[in-house]
Amino acid sequence: MFLKKLALSHYRNYEQLTLEVNSGVNLFVGQNAQGKTNLLEAIYVLALTKSHRTHQDRELIGWNQDEAMIQGEVDKKYGAVNLSLSLSKQGKKARVNGLEQRRLSEFIGSFNVVMFAPEDLEIVKGAPGIRRRFLDMEIGQVFPSYLYESMQYQKVLTQRNNFLKQADFGKGVDETLLSIWDEQLARHGTKIMKKRQSFIEKLQGWAERIHAGITAGQEALHIQYKPSFAGAEQEETILFDNFMVQLNKVRNQDLRRGTTLIGPHRDDMVFSINGKEAHIFGSQGQQRTTALSLKLAELELIREEAGEYPILLLDDVLSELDRNRQTQLIETFQDKVQTFITTTGTESLDTSRLRDAAVYRVKNGGFEMDR
């Protein structure tokens, strides 16, 4: 798939923009704070309805404006699709070929993207919540049912936690009501855990081969799913029963602390290089290579599941890589993945390997194509 046309209205520093792009490589060059990252972010938001930079949708709407609009024409193997997403104080409205979607989960997956940005290093070395967000975003755009289960799980988790906070542990608790929350939590949580287990296993297969190629066979990368309790590899019915058992085991602790101590909201994943955890023992270079391998593995996994490659967004990361890693990355996407790259300058890039790239100069939210 590839993005043929992008139109923005009152999105961050873009008042109005219509841009027809190259189906291969698109290179956006300009100084900081000119709008390069905003462009890639808009493509990401159109795909996933969320920004990778902020949780506040209001920040995406231009100054003194009430609404922002992102529109895109995407060419897929089964034909062209017109997408639009509006952002306002009232919420989001998503349309596919002019038809408003009842739920955002029905819109996500209309086209797929993989973003690689400097902050993605935090997936390897940051807090568990960052890795859970990574899992939710990437699994959700390939499997819309996962988004539904995640939303239902969060809803039940909030209700259960509110109940735990209000319960008086010393004076008795409505065990029947708590058991209802437990069953709903386990039902949705089990489906999330099974999908995460499957996704990480597939990601491991691709990332292991890619990482070995980048490091000339000197390093072996392993990705491990670490759920809040063991047994994610079990059959779904057995895992559900185990989930219920575990909730019962920690029920008194949950009541004392006023929060739910087990479940997918406490999951993690671990990256190991040659048997050592990368976030503890890995060098900056090893952590960066791990993040790169992860993103390249995403490309292949999404192609495997969706039947075509996603769009690749590289936000100011090529200049952070040495020539070997640049070469590995360019050879991965060249001639098969539509790619958008931002950079402050081309001096540190091996541009000789970027064949037929369209180059745009960005300044104050405007574009000028190099001739």
Secondary structure, 3 states (H helix, E strand, C coil): CEEEEEEEEEECCEEEEEEECCCCEEEEECCCCCCHHHHHHHHHHHHHCCCCCCCCHHHHECCCCCEEEEEEEEEECCEEEEEEEEEECCEEEEEECCEECCCHHHHCCCCCEEEECHHHHHHHHCCHHHHHHHHHHHHHHHCHHHHHHHHHHHHHHHHHHHHHHHCCHHHCCCHHHHHHHHHHHHHHHHHHHHHHHHHHHHHHHHHHHHHHHHCCCCCCEEEEEECCCCCCCCCHHHHHHHHHHHHHHCHHHHHHHCCCCCCHHHCEEEEEECCEEHHHHCCHHHHHHHHHHHHHHHHHHHHHHHCCCCEEEEECCHHHCCHHHHHHHHHHHCCCCCEEEEECCCCCCCHHHCCCCEEEEEECCEEEECC
